[in-house]
Amino acid sequence: MPATTSVTIRTLFAPFDDTQGEYLAFVSQARRSIYIVIYGFHLPRLTDLLIARYQAGVQIGIILDHSQAEGRAEASEVQRLLQARVPLLIGTSPVHRQILHSKFTVVDEEAVECGSWNYSLSASQQSNTLTIVHNPAYAAPFLQHYDRLRAFILLHELSLQPAGAVPAPATANPGTPS
């Protein structure tokens, strides 16, 4: 009989819970990898944390929505990531080229944060959900989705990439496109 993999789930609700603190603690525990797909990205403490984790040797891959990455608040965060050479891609939703509205982070290929919460200063003041699930089987489809988005962007949206950007890497998830 195969071993049962444990699952832990924690769901928080902004503005009542400390969603920003919990999310930053979640990301800071990464030892091997952090993969992010996010619509709204303006959280300076997260940018600091991602730069520090990248400089410490953690593999980082970030995919940002095109319409938001150029925003007044987001552009400075994106610029800081680019200056630190943190790998990222900017894109749209495949097929219809609409907004890339997914919101998730996978840490060490085994834990996932997802929900309606954007990675922004205002998200914790709004009514949003943030769920953290520790389970490799749950993480696998998120890694596959990240890799599919990455492949689409690299094939169809190179013109959206900022000058000097280091493309986000593929995951180590077996069976996903590279």
PyMOL commands that set and color helices and strands:
alter all, ss='L'
color gray80, all
select helices_A, chain A and resi 19-28+44-55+66-69+74-83+123-125+136-156+158-160
alter helices_A, ss='H'
color red, helices_A
select strands_A, chain A and resi 8-14+33-38+41-42+59-65+88-91+104-107+111-115+119-120+128-134
alter strands_A, ss='S'
color yellow, strands_A
deselect
rebuild
show_as cartoon
